[in-house]
Amino acid sequence: MQVSNSSYAAPQSFILNGIPGLEAFHVWISLPLCTMYVISLVGNLGLVYLIYHEESLHRPMYFFLAMLSTIDLLTCTTTLPNALCIFWFHLKEINFSACLVQMFFVHGFTGVESGVLMLMALDRYVAICYPLRYATILTYPIIAKAGLATFLRGVLLMIPFPFLVKRLPFCQNNIISHTYCDHMSVVKLSCASIKADIIYGLIVALLIGVFDISCISVSYTMILRAVVSLSSADARQKAFSTCTAHISAIIITYVPAFFTFFTHRFGGHTIPPSLHIIVANLYLLLPPTLNPIVYGIKTKQIRDSVIKFFQGEKGTK
């Protein structure tokens, strides 16, 4: 049965219901989420500050890392304060326009994050396969253009989402079983066909997720071939060790992302809604929380810069 767009006006607001079935545990669930958010703020702000002020970190690899940290900060800040308001103060209502804005930024920032991870893989490919030409290939203008292109791709591909939602009739149901406005969570409330939304979502997933992962896979295939061809075991270990932090970041980002994407579209009733929502929140919180820790542990230059910074602070007292 077709429903006319004029039959039902868009709701003035939505109700974000948090995690259905676990309402009694909202406060307890909020504690680890809040802790992770604080860690992500401190870790990413500290990392960006360190890269900006430490001259030894003024290299392409760390500029891309600063981009990643900035996007991670923006992504989790777009959703988590709102989720904590739901858990702590039961402030569940969100204006229709504010919901669309949040949806746009959530998907836009995650799209940009995927692109930055791809750029970091290409950076490692150039560093290992063309070490003598590294500085001439990845110049400051090239880094700036690559970062801008990645940002514009993520933003431009997400612009149609709010307009696709605005055209839908929503009948009587305005309760979203989630902690933030996710595209599929919102459109599933509509009483009209959402085929166009699903198709466009799959197109965006192909243009961003599949494309980025393909580039990352090709980069690491070439890296592996180059590393294996090295004659010295120490040289092989040293070359590949520069990639371990980035590989960890890829796993941390893409595993929960794919779980969220596929369960939304193909999971049906097989995945409990509470599990899906928890993973969706971790998908936005895990990378910002763990990436600074992983890079701090795995990257010697960052460890040395942190030690130097704190020694300098002690020296001034």
C-alpha atoms as one frame of an Amber mdcrd trajectory, in Angstrom:
protein
   0.000   0.000   0.000   1.448   3.356  -1.068   1.390   6.242   1.376   1.330
   9.784   0.064   4.028  12.115   1.282   1.341  14.633   2.087  -0.615  12.198
   4.235   1.689  12.524   7.234   3.920  15.442   8.076   7.415  14.812   9.400
   7.446  14.676  13.212   8.655  17.741  15.080  10.945  15.536  17.154  12.081
  11.968  17.734  12.461  10.079  20.993  15.834   8.354  21.360  15.038   5.377
  23.559  18.606   4.405  24.503  19.132   0.649  24.706  15.725  -1.085  24.799
  15.491  -3.916  27.320  18.430  -2.604  29.323  16.854   0.587  30.702  17.528
  -0.524  34.285  21.254  -0.732  33.479  21.578   2.558  31.598  23.556   4.223
  34.394  25.953   1.273  34.680  26.387   1.083  30.899  27.134   4.813  30.825
  30.124   4.488  33.171  32.470   2.589  30.808  31.231   4.673  27.868  31.982
   7.905  29.736  35.392   6.583  30.782  36.203   5.701  27.173  35.090   9.151
  26.044  37.362  10.887  28.580  40.283   8.677  27.509  39.588   9.486  23.852
  39.498  13.240  24.567  42.765  13.197  26.517  44.520  10.766  24.168  43.570
  12.376  20.857  43.972  15.979  21.982  47.355  15.050  23.454  48.382  13.293
  20.240  47.389  16.221  18.016  49.175  18.657  20.360  52.303  16.498  20.362
  52.387  16.179  16.558  51.870  19.934  16.158  54.605  20.972  18.598  57.217
  18.221  18.174  59.307  18.926  15.082  60.533  15.325  14.806  56.909  14.272
  14.180  56.438  16.642  11.245  56.310  13.792   8.747  53.497  12.490   6.484
  52.759   9.480   8.674  52.101  11.671  11.717  50.163  14.307   9.771  47.769
  11.555   8.675  47.636  10.346  12.277  46.716  13.870  13.401  43.900  13.854
  10.817  42.688  10.501  12.154  42.758  11.740  15.760  40.813  14.891  14.845
  38.119  12.914  13.012  37.914  10.403  15.868  37.340  13.244  18.333  34.604
  14.791  16.201  32.881  11.447  15.628  32.529  10.436  19.277  31.664  14.000
  20.362  28.787  14.006  17.866  27.051  11.128  19.660  28.304  10.362  23.161
  27.270  13.531  25.061  23.753  12.973  23.717  23.825   9.322  24.818  24.973
  10.302  28.323  22.075  12.774  28.567  19.731   9.870  27.803  21.360   7.559
  30.348  21.774  10.095  33.160  18.990  12.643  32.765  16.410  10.827  30.587
  16.622  13.637  28.015  15.425  11.522  25.125  13.763  14.046  22.834  15.657
  15.362  19.826  14.377  17.870  17.292  13.746  16.482  13.790  16.249  18.860
  12.181  18.827  18.217  14.929  18.399  14.488  14.316  19.135  14.940  10.607
  22.196  17.072  11.405  23.511  14.445  13.845  22.888  11.694  11.281  24.781
  13.643   8.614  27.809  14.268  10.843  27.945  10.703  12.196  28.019   9.162
   8.726  30.145  11.956   7.259  32.869  11.656   9.896  32.955   7.852   9.722
  33.297   8.110   5.937  36.205  10.534   6.309  37.806   8.257   8.930  37.747
   5.357   6.473  39.424   7.545   3.868  42.161   8.626   6.269  42.907   4.978
   7.101  43.282   4.362   3.371  45.690   7.328   3.062  47.714   5.932   5.967
  47.977   2.583   4.160  49.222   4.353   1.017  51.715   6.255   3.195  53.104
   2.963   4.529  53.245   1.559   0.982  55.334   4.496  -0.260  57.555   4.441
   2.864  58.405   0.742   2.515  58.349   0.217  -1.262  59.880   3.577  -2.289
  61.854   4.736   0.781  64.291   6.917  -1.203  61.437   8.797  -2.896  59.219
   9.027   0.184  59.874  12.719   0.874  59.482  13.725  -2.788  56.234  11.768
  -3.336  54.446  12.738  -0.113  55.079  16.466  -0.074  53.061  18.906   2.058
  50.844  19.997  -0.882  50.091  16.359  -1.761  49.188  15.571   1.868  46.911
  18.629   2.049  45.177  17.786  -1.253  44.712  14.128  -0.261  43.246  15.136
   3.100  40.896  17.675   1.459  39.755  15.169  -1.193  39.040  12.567   1.502
  37.070  15.092   3.540  35.033  16.280   0.537  34.254  12.717  -0.545  32.949
  11.821   2.912  30.850  14.992   3.173  29.440  15.107  -0.370  28.363  11.464
  -0.400  26.456  11.964   2.867  24.532  15.082   1.809  21.681  13.081   0.145
  20.901  11.152   3.369  19.034  13.995   5.175  17.084  14.806   2.009  16.114
  11.157   1.543  14.804  11.123   5.119  12.936  14.444   4.780  10.872  13.124
   1.882   9.528  10.185   3.938   6.203  10.114   5.818   6.529   8.933   9.444
   2.893   8.303  10.470   2.584   7.975  14.238   5.835   6.320  15.337   8.659
   8.667  16.356  10.519   6.434  18.857  14.043   5.478  17.763  15.493   2.462
  19.567  19.012   3.871  19.636  21.229   6.374  21.445  21.781   8.544  18.370
  20.197   9.245  14.978  21.515   6.591  12.633  20.217   6.662   9.046  18.700
   3.172   8.988  17.259   3.501  12.508  15.405   6.639  11.409  14.123   5.477
   8.026  12.801   2.216   9.471  10.195   4.323  11.308   8.679   5.435   8.012
   5.419   3.953   6.774   6.505   4.279   3.133   8.977   2.345   1.015  12.613
   2.889   2.040  14.051   1.072  -0.970  15.796   4.214  -2.251  17.450   4.739
   1.155  18.709   1.154   1.262  20.033   1.297  -2.314  21.808   4.616  -1.774
  23.265   3.329   1.519  24.714   0.337  -0.342  26.120   2.634  -3.068  27.859
   4.778  -0.426  29.195   1.631   1.266  30.689   0.545  -2.073  32.163   3.973
  -2.866  33.699   4.388   0.574  34.020   1.122   2.509  34.698  -1.345  -0.326
  36.906   1.098  -2.248  38.985   1.988   0.834  39.393  -1.612   1.951  40.404
  -2.625  -1.575  43.086   0.090  -1.623  44.272  -0.942   1.846  44.407  -4.617
   0.796  46.387  -3.848  -2.373  48.769  -1.601  -0.414  49.480  -4.274   2.170
  49.863  -6.963  -0.488  52.588  -4.855  -2.102  54.099  -4.095   1.315  54.203
  -7.794   2.180  55.919  -8.615  -1.103  58.511  -5.888  -0.498  59.135  -6.961
   3.105  59.489 -10.659   2.211  62.046  -9.796  -0.481  64.362  -8.151   2.084
  67.433 -10.278   2.787  67.835  -9.491   6.492  65.380 -10.784   9.108  66.004
  -7.661  11.196  65.203  -5.451   8.204  61.977  -7.385   7.575  60.921  -7.067
  11.201  61.782  -3.362  11.334  59.915  -2.618   8.094  56.764  -4.458   9.064
  56.785  -3.128  12.638  56.048   0.331  11.231  52.694  -1.048  10.018  51.476
  -2.846  13.164  49.817   0.207  14.720  47.976   0.983  11.485  46.829  -2.641
  11.084  45.480  -2.514  14.642  43.614   0.727  13.815  42.067  -0.926  10.740
  40.820  -3.900  12.772  39.497  -1.674  15.575  37.584   0.463  13.057  36.275
  -1.940  10.439  35.192  -4.993  12.470  32.449  -3.221  14.501  31.632  -1.033
  11.457  30.834  -4.023   9.261  28.904  -5.705  12.080  26.754  -2.572  12.436
  26.263  -2.129   8.685  25.257  -5.706   7.878  23.058  -6.319  10.930  21.103
  -3.126  10.164  20.364  -4.273   6.641  20.416  -8.061   6.725  20.347  -9.048
  10.410  16.585  -9.077  10.676  15.446 -10.449  14.007  18.463 -12.728  14.516
  20.543 -10.080  16.345  19.139  -8.724  19.653  18.533  -4.951  19.310  20.425
  -4.270  22.544  23.560  -6.002  21.204  23.339  -4.100  17.940  23.061  -0.729
  19.725  25.932  -1.492  22.110  28.187  -2.481  19.184  27.067   0.636  17.259
  28.215   2.793  20.187  31.492   0.884  20.487  31.984   1.321  16.744  32.121
   5.096  17.314  34.032   4.942  20.632  36.611   2.160  20.262  38.787   3.804
  17.561  39.048   7.182  19.373  39.827   5.396  22.654  42.299   2.791  21.457
  44.093   4.442  18.531  46.150   6.897  20.673  47.048   4.036  23.037  48.030
   1.695  20.195  50.128   4.336  18.429  51.675   5.402  21.734  52.757   1.833
  22.499  53.730   0.700  18.991  55.433   3.846  17.662  58.879   4.580  19.096
  58.965   8.197  17.874  55.725   8.994  19.700  56.931   7.266  22.885  60.185
   9.224  22.746  58.300  12.488  22.150  56.003  11.848  25.119  58.997  11.129
  27.378  60.773  14.234  26.072  57.665  16.351  26.682  57.250  15.236  30.293
  60.969  15.543  31.000  60.809  19.065  29.636  57.813  19.839  31.839  59.682
  18.583  34.914  62.727  20.608  33.918  60.749  23.852  33.920  59.481  23.363
  37.481
